[in-house]
Amino acid sequence: MDTNRGFEFPLIRTEIPGPESRILSKKLKEVESPNITYISHDFPIFIKKSYMMNVWDVDGNRYIDMTSLFGVSAIGHSSSLILDTLRNAEIINGMGDVLPSASKVQLLYKLREIMGGGYKGILGQNGADAVEAAMKTALLYTGRHRIIVFKGGYHGLSYGALNLTWNKKFKLPFKKQIPAITKFFEYPRDDKEGDSILEKIETYLSRLSPEKRPGLIFIELIQARGGVRVAPYRFIYGLREIADRYNILLGFDEIYTGLGRTGKMFAFEHYGVKPDIITLGKALSSSFPVSVCLARDEVMNAWPESEGEAIHTSTFLGHPLICEVASKVLDYIVENRLYKRAERIGQFFMEKLRKLELGFPGVIKEVRGKGLLIGIEFRSKGMGFELMKHLLRSGIITLPAGENAEVLEITPPLIITEDIAMFFINQLERIIEDELT
């Protein structure tokens, strides 16, 4: 893999946010719904360009990106692989379910192959699309509409996916329009807690008649936005056993964890448990909006044959250009074994961050994660959010996570080097020493 180094260290020329970002903040407030973008005296910056590990804002400040911009840019920003695909494109639009492209077929075959065969897909444009396709697929296959999900989970904010998302602040304004189809259980921290939750799930199911049982158990193997909480191994194995025993489908939301992020191609490989349904997105194209719901052939075949009017589709489903990009990104991840790189750099991160944890026991509560999906939990609520702003002023883009923004999330592009990792750790240590102790 040739990244041509692929990064420069930060260069901050102005106060953060700079004057141009402040002007744009004021203009944005005039034209956008007030709910969308958080704007304050010290946030946000407005980004102008990006390349590999770097992002530049409109004021000319250069940053290192430790977010992959929501986990999307797995192979780095503005990759020549993607840009060349765009330049050489012969078709830039399609017709969803009516006139498919060869690139759509190619992408679905590649996804089937990396899953080990036996899966069919429904393409979408974002994670919530894939989740809603999973919900519909489970209903068609089992005939049962209820779904078991877990506290802390984030599966999207469109109305179907919103049912499965835990945080009540997303739901309360729209509660009157959200049907009660979910049963939430705790998300375990360890095997002991997991065993207790499995018992509660078993008790719940045993009290329901077969036709009233859920048709789907849906879980994130690592809750990214929920605070980088990692599901215990025994718990996931136990869910598989329960799902099989009660004729319920087991679905994994791998929109964040899939395609190399956790040190394996899929997070489920850590557990040795294959899903009936899986959702993927974000890194799938490393750039453009695309997602997919994959299900075992038998499960996906519960959908009726199209008679000319698909009952689940969209204008941009299977967009030819995006499918072409996604196919090449998948090839790149596999051929360059970026999941192995994520495993190696992730281990380096964990080793250094755990030393930091030992050095600041009154500040850092826990460091956890897999591969390049890492969370640093702090003892104070809101500390992840405050550190995000401190780091931004130092030229590093990060995100907070957790129900109370108590976690700092680290999800850099999979091309990250140990040099960048060490630079980030040194800056984090400096800020903790100077600002938090």
C-alpha positions in Angstrom: 0.0 0.0 0.0 1.4 3.4 -1.0 0.0 6.2 1.0 2.7 8.7 -0.2 3.1 9.5 3.5 -0.5 10.8 3.3 -0.4 13.4 6.0 1.1 16.6 7.3 1.0 17.7 10.9 -1.5 20.4 11.9 -0.9 24.0 11.0 -3.1 26.5 12.8 -3.0 30.1 11.3 -6.0 31.7 13.0 -8.0 31.5 16.2 -10.4 28.5 16.1 -13.0 29.0 14.6 -11.4 31.4 12.3 -13.0 34.6 10.8 -14.4 32.9 7.7 -15.9 30.1 9.7 -17.5 32.6 12.0 -19.1 34.4 9.0 -20.4 31.1 7.7 -21.8 30.2 11.1 -23.8 33.4 11.1 -25.0 32.8 7.5 -25.9 29.2 8.2 -28.1 30.1 11.1 -30.1 32.3 8.8 -31.0 29.5 6.3 -30.8 26.1 8.1 -33.2 24.6 10.6 -31.9 25.5 14.1 -31.8 21.8 15.0 -29.2 20.6 12.6 -25.8 22.3 13.3 -24.5 23.1 16.8 -23.1 26.6 16.6 -21.4 28.5 19.5 -18.6 31.0 19.9 -16.0 28.2 19.7 -17.6 25.8 17.3 -17.7 24.7 14.4 -15.1 25.1 11.8 -16.2 24.9 8.1 -14.2 22.5 6.1 -13.0 23.2 2.6 -10.8 20.4 1.4 -9.3 17.1 2.5 -6.5 14.7 1.6 -5.6 11.3 3.1 -5.3 12.1 6.9 -5.7 15.9 6.6 -8.6 18.3 6.5 -8.4 22.0 5.8 -10.9 24.6 6.9 -12.0 27.8 5.0 -9.5 29.8 7.0 -6.6 27.8 5.8 -6.0 25.8 9.0 -4.8 22.3 8.5 -6.0 19.5 10.8 -5.4 15.8 11.4 -8.6 13.9 11.2 -9.2 11.3 13.9 -12.9 10.7 13.0 -12.8 9.6 9.3 -15.6 12.1 9.2 -18.1 9.8 11.0 -16.1 6.7 10.1 -16.6 7.1 6.4 -13.2 7.8 4.9 -11.6 4.4 5.7 -9.1 4.6 2.9 -8.3 8.2 3.5 -9.7 11.5 2.2 -9.8 12.3 -1.6 -8.1 9.0 -2.5 -6.8 8.9 -6.0 -8.6 5.5 -6.4 -11.9 7.3 -5.9 -11.0 10.5 -7.9 -9.9 8.4 -10.8 -13.1 6.5 -10.8 -15.1 9.7 -10.9 -12.9 11.1 -13.8 -13.4 7.9 -15.9 -17.1 7.5 -15.2 -19.2 6.8 -18.3 -22.6 7.0 -16.4 -23.4 9.2 -13.5 -27.0 8.3 -12.8 -29.4 5.3 -12.9 -33.0 4.4 -12.4 -33.1 2.7 -9.0 -35.1 -0.6 -9.5 -35.9 -0.1 -13.2 -32.7 0.0 -15.3 -29.9 -1.4 -13.2 -26.2 -1.0 -14.0 -23.4 -3.6 -14.2 -21.7 -1.9 -11.3 -24.7 -2.6 -9.0 -24.4 -6.4 -9.9 -20.6 -6.2 -9.3 -21.0 -4.6 -5.9 -23.6 -7.1 -4.6 -21.4 -10.0 -5.8 -18.4 -8.6 -4.0 -20.4 -8.2 -0.8 -21.7 -11.8 -1.2 -18.1 -13.0 -1.6 -16.6 -11.3 1.4 -19.5 -12.6 3.5 -18.5 -16.1 2.5 -21.4 -16.6 0.1 -25.1 -17.2 0.8 -26.3 -13.6 1.3 -28.4 -11.3 -0.9 -28.7 -7.5 -0.5 -30.8 -4.4 -0.6 -28.8 -1.2 -1.3 -29.6 2.1 0.2 -28.1 5.6 0.7 -27.4 5.8 4.4 -27.4 3.6 7.6 -31.0 4.2 8.4 -32.0 3.0 4.9 -30.2 -0.3 5.6 -31.7 -0.6 9.1 -35.2 -0.1 7.7 -34.6 -2.7 5.0 -33.5 -5.1 7.8 -36.7 -4.4 9.8 -38.9 -5.1 6.7 -37.0 -8.2 5.8 -37.4 -9.7 9.3 -41.1 -9.0 9.2 -41.6 -10.6 5.8 -39.6 -13.7 6.8 -41.0 -14.3 10.3 -44.4 -12.6 10.1 -43.7 -11.0 13.4 -43.1 -7.2 13.8 -41.6 -6.8 17.2 -37.9 -6.3 17.7 -35.5 -6.8 20.6 -32.8 -4.0 20.8 -30.4 -2.7 23.4 -30.1 0.5 25.6 -27.4 2.8 24.3 -27.9 1.7 20.7 -28.0 4.1 17.8 -29.5 2.9 14.5 -30.6 6.1 12.8 -33.2 8.8 13.1 -35.7 8.1 10.2 -39.0 6.9 11.6 -38.4 3.2 11.2 -34.8 3.2 12.6 -35.8 5.7 15.3 -37.8 2.8 16.9 -34.6 1.0 17.5 -32.5 3.9 18.7 -32.3 4.3 22.5 -31.6 7.9 23.3 -35.0 9.4 24.3 -34.1 13.0 23.3 -34.3 11.8 19.6 -37.8 10.3 20.2 -39.7 12.5 22.6 -40.6 15.3 20.0 -42.1 12.6 17.7 -43.4 10.1 20.3 -47.0 10.3 19.0 -45.9 9.0 15.6 -43.7 6.2 16.8 -45.3 2.8 17.2 -44.4 0.6 20.1 -42.7 -2.3 18.4 -39.4 -2.6 20.4 -38.3 -4.2 23.7 -35.1 -2.7 25.1 -32.7 -4.7 27.2 -29.5 -3.5 28.9 -26.3 -3.7 26.9 -23.8 -5.7 29.1 -20.4 -4.6 30.2 -19.0 -8.0 30.9 -19.8 -11.7 30.8 -21.5 -11.8 34.2 -23.8 -8.9 33.3 -24.4 -10.5 29.9 -25.4 -13.8 31.5 -28.0 -12.0 33.6 -29.4 -10.1 30.6 -29.6 -13.4 28.6 -31.7 -14.8 31.4 -34.0 -11.8 31.3 -34.4 -12.2 27.5 -35.1 -15.9 27.9 -37.8 -15.2 30.5 -39.4 -12.5 28.4 -39.6 -14.8 25.4 -40.8 -17.8 27.3 -43.9 -15.8 28.5 -45.0 -14.9 25.0 -46.9 -17.1 22.6 -45.0 -18.0 19.4 -47.0 -15.5 17.3 -46.3 -12.6 19.7 -42.6 -13.1 20.0 -40.2 -10.7 18.2 -39.0 -11.5 14.7 -35.6 -9.9 15.1 -32.9 -9.4 17.7 -30.8 -6.4 16.5 -27.5 -5.3 18.1 -24.4 -3.3 17.5 -21.4 -5.5 18.4 -19.7 -2.3 19.5 -21.9 0.7 20.3 -19.9 3.5 18.7 -22.0 6.5 19.3 -23.2 4.9 22.5 -19.7 5.3 24.0 -17.6 2.6 22.2 -19.1 -0.2 24.4 -17.9 -3.6 23.3 -20.3 -6.6 23.6 -18.9 -9.5 25.6 -18.2 -12.7 23.6 -20.4 -15.0 25.6 -23.3 -12.6 25.3 -23.3 -12.6 21.5 -23.0 -16.4 21.5 -25.9 -16.6 23.9 -28.0 -14.4 21.7 -27.4 -16.7 18.7 -28.6 -19.7 20.8 -31.7 -17.9 22.0 -32.5 -16.7 18.4 -32.2 -20.2 17.1 -34.2 -21.7 19.9 -37.2 -19.3 19.5 -37.0 -19.0 15.7 -36.0 -15.3 15.8 -33.6 -13.7 13.3 -30.3 -12.3 14.7 -29.2 -9.1 13.1 -25.9 -7.1 13.5 -25.7 -3.4 12.8 -22.2 -3.1 11.4 -22.6 0.2 9.8 -19.8 1.6 11.9 -17.8 -1.6 12.7 -17.9 -3.3 9.3 -15.2 -3.4 6.6 -12.0 -3.4 8.6 -12.6 -0.9 11.3 -12.3 -3.3 14.3 -9.2 -5.2 13.1 -11.2 -7.8 11.1 -13.3 -7.4 8.0 -16.4 -7.7 10.1 -16.8 -7.3 13.9 -18.8 -10.6 14.0 -15.6 -12.4 13.1 -14.3 -11.6 16.7 -17.2 -13.6 18.0 -17.4 -16.6 15.7 -21.1 -15.9 15.2 -22.7 -15.2 11.8 -25.8 -13.0 11.5 -29.0 -13.8 9.6 -29.1 -10.1 8.7 -26.3 -7.5 8.7 -26.3 -3.8 7.8 -23.2 -2.0 6.4 -22.5 1.6 5.3 -20.0 4.4 6.1 -16.7 2.8 4.9 -18.5 1.0 2.1 -17.6 3.7 -0.4 -15.2 5.7 1.8 -16.8 8.8 0.3 -20.3 8.8 -1.1 -23.7 7.9 0.5 -24.3 4.1 0.1 -25.4 1.4 2.5 -26.6 -2.2 2.3 -28.8 -4.7 4.2 -27.6 -8.2 3.6 -29.5 -11.3 4.6 -29.1 -15.0 4.2 -30.6 -16.1 0.9 -33.5 -17.9 2.5 -34.4 -14.9 4.6 -34.1 -12.3 1.7 -36.1 -14.6 -0.5 -39.1 -13.8 1.7 -39.5 -10.6 -0.4 -41.9 -11.2 -3.3 -40.7 -11.2 -6.9 -41.0 -7.8 -8.5 -43.9 -7.6 -10.9 -42.7 -4.2 -12.2 -43.4 -2.1 -9.1 -40.9 -2.7 -6.3 -42.4 -2.4 -2.8 -39.1 -1.1 -1.4 -36.9 1.1 -3.5 -35.7 4.7 -4.0 -34.5 7.0 -6.8 -30.8 6.5 -6.1 -30.9 2.8 -5.1 -27.9 1.1 -6.7 -26.5 4.4 -8.1 -24.1 3.3 -10.9 -21.2 5.6 -10.0 -21.4 5.0 -6.3 -21.6 1.3 -6.8 -18.4 1.5 -8.9 -16.6 3.4 -6.3 -17.8 1.1 -3.5 -16.5 -2.0 -5.5 -13.1 -0.5 -5.9 -13.0 0.5 -2.2 -13.8 -3.0 -1.2 -11.1 -4.4 -3.4 -8.6 -1.9 -1.9 -9.5 -2.8 1.7 -9.1 -6.5 1.0 -6.0 -6.4 -1.2 -4.2 -4.1 1.2 -5.5 -5.9 4.3 -6.4 -2.7 5.9 -8.2 -4.6 8.6 -4.8 -6.0 9.6 -3.4 -2.5 9.7 -6.3 -1.4 11.9 -5.5 -4.3 14.2 -1.8 -3.4 14.4 -2.2 0.4 14.9 -5.2 -0.2 17.2 -3.0 -2.4 19.5 -0.4 0.4 19.4 -3.1 3.0 20.4 -4.4 0.8 23.2 -1.0 0.2 24.7 -0.2 3.9 24.8 -3.6 5.0 25.9 -3.7 2.5 28.8 -0.4 4.0 30.0 -2.2 7.4 29.9 -5.1 5.9 31.8 -2.7 4.7 34.6 -1.1 8.1 34.7 -4.4 10.0 35.1 -6.6 7.7 37.2 -8.6 10.6 38.5 -9.5 11.8 35.0 -9.7 8.7 32.8 -12.1 6.0 33.8 -11.4 3.4 31.0 -9.9 2.9 27.6 -11.7 0.3 25.4 -12.4 -0.8 21.9 -11.2 -3.0 19.0 -8.9 -2.1 16.1 -9.4 1.6 15.2 -12.7 2.0 17.0 -11.5 3.2 20.4 -13.1 5.1 23.2 -11.6 6.9 26.2 -14.2 7.3 28.9 -13.6 10.1 31.4 -14.9 10.4 34.9 -16.7 13.7 34.3 -19.9 14.1 32.2 -19.3 16.2 29.1 -15.5 15.7 29.2 -15.4 14.1 25.7 -17.1 17.2 24.3 -14.8 19.6 26.1 -11.7 17.7 24.9 -13.0 17.7 21.4 -12.9 21.5 21.4 -9.5 21.6 23.1 -8.1 19.2 20.5 -9.7 21.1 17.6 -7.7 24.2 18.7 -4.6 22.0 18.6 -5.4 21.0 15.0 -7.0 17.5 15.7 -10.6 16.6 14.7 -12.3 14.2 17.2 -15.8 13.4 18.3 -17.5 12.9 21.7 -19.6 9.8 22.4 -21.7 8.3 25.1 -25.0 9.3 26.5 -23.5 12.2 28.5 -20.6 13.0 26.1 -18.2 11.4 28.6 -16.3 9.5 26.0 -13.7 10.7 23.4 -14.1 8.5 20.3 -11.1 7.7 18.1 -11.9 6.4 14.6 -9.2 7.6 12.2 -8.9 6.5 8.6 -7.4 3.0 8.4 -4.3 4.3 6.7 -3.2 6.0 9.9 0.5 5.6 10.9 2.1 5.2 14.3 3.6 8.7 13.9 0.1 10.3 13.7 -1.1 8.1 16.6 1.8 9.2 18.8 1.2 12.8 17.9 -2.4 12.6 18.9 -1.6 10.8 22.2 1.1 13.4 23.0 -1.4 16.3 22.4 -4.1 14.6 24.4 -1.7 14.1 27.3 -0.6 17.7 27.2 -4.2 19.0 27.2 -5.1 16.7 30.2 -2.1 18.0 32.1 -2.6 21.6 31.3 -6.4 21.9 31.3 -7.8 19.0 33.4 -5.5 18.5 36.3 
